[in-house]
Amino acid sequence: MAATKPLHGKELMFPSDYLSAVEFDGRDVTLTIKTIEKQDLVKVGGSKERKWVIQFEETPKKWVLNTTNAGLIVPIHGNQATKWVGKKITLFPTICEAFGDPETPCIRVRKEAP
């Protein structure tokens, strides 16, 4: 995804190992789940938090899975996350309320199987 189209705005100036909504450039992207595992992520302030992280076949970037998106994947691929490996999901950029900001760019999963 990012390799074929240059990023813009914040992401070009501050590249990350994780997917960001601005990278999608307003379009849907279908990706194949390569791995899903719990990882320790460092929060602002230095403390660590264990989160589910998905890696995809099509991009080296990781995606931190939240409960909303996990709940959108379950009806498509079942409630055993380990069985999601090899399955496709379609992600899209949108706006949601997060971190006290009602206008936060975020990534969501399409409810239909690709």
N, C-alpha and C positions, 0 to 999 in steps of 0.2 A: 504494500500500500504506500508507505512513505517513500520507498525507493524510486517509484515511478513518477511521483509528483512532489515538487518541493513544498515544504511547509511554509507557513506564513505567520506573521504576527509574533505573538509570544513564543510559540513553539520553535520558530526559526532562531530566535534570540536565545532561548533557554531550552535546548533539547533535553529530552527525558528518555528513560528506558521504558516508560509506561505510555499507553495510548491516552490521547487527549481528544476531546470532542472537536476542537478546532482543526485537527488533522483530517477530519472526514470531509471538510469543505462542503457541508450541507448534503452529502450523499450517503446512501446506504452502502454498507460494505459487508459482504458475506465471507466469513473466515472459518477455517477448520480448527477445532480444538486439538492441540498437540499434547498439552499436559495441564493438569489442574492439581495444585498442591498448596498446603499451608506454608506461608513464609512469614518470618519476622520482619515487619516494616518499621522504620524509624519515624516517629511522629514529630511534629514541631515541638521543640523542647527537649528532644533526645530520648524520650521513653519509647519502648518498643510495643508493637501490637501485632498479634498473629492474625493474618488475613488470608483468604483464599485468593490465589493468583493463577490466572489462566495464561498459557502461552499458546500461540497459534502457529500453524504451518506457514502461513503467507507473510509473516512479519516477525522480526526479532523483538518487537515491542511486547511487553507484558500488559495484562489488564487486571486490575484489582477488582474482584467480584464483590458487589454489595448484596444485601438481602433482597432488594427490589429486583435486580437483574437475575439473581439466582431463582427467584420466584417466577420470573418470566421464562427461564430455560426449562424448569421442571415439567410444565405441560407439554413441551416439545420433545424432550429427551429423557424424561423420568427423574425420579428423586435420588438416584444413586450417581453422584457426581463422577465417580471413577468410570462409569459407563458413557460419559459424555465424550471421552477421548475418541477422536476420529470423526465426530459428528460436526455438522456445520450449524452456525448461527448467523443471523444477520443483525448487525449493529447499526445504529443510526444516531446522529447528534441531535440533541434537543436542549431545552432549558428546564431546569428543575430548581427546587429550593434546597439548598445545602449550605451548611456552615453559617446559618443565619442570613444568607443572601438569597432572595427569591428569584434572582436572575443568573443563576450559575449554569454555565455550559456543562452538559453531562452526556453520557453515552447510555443508551437503552437498547434492549433486545426486542426485535420484532416478534410479535406473538405467533406468527406463522412460521412453520419450518421452511427453510429455503429450498 
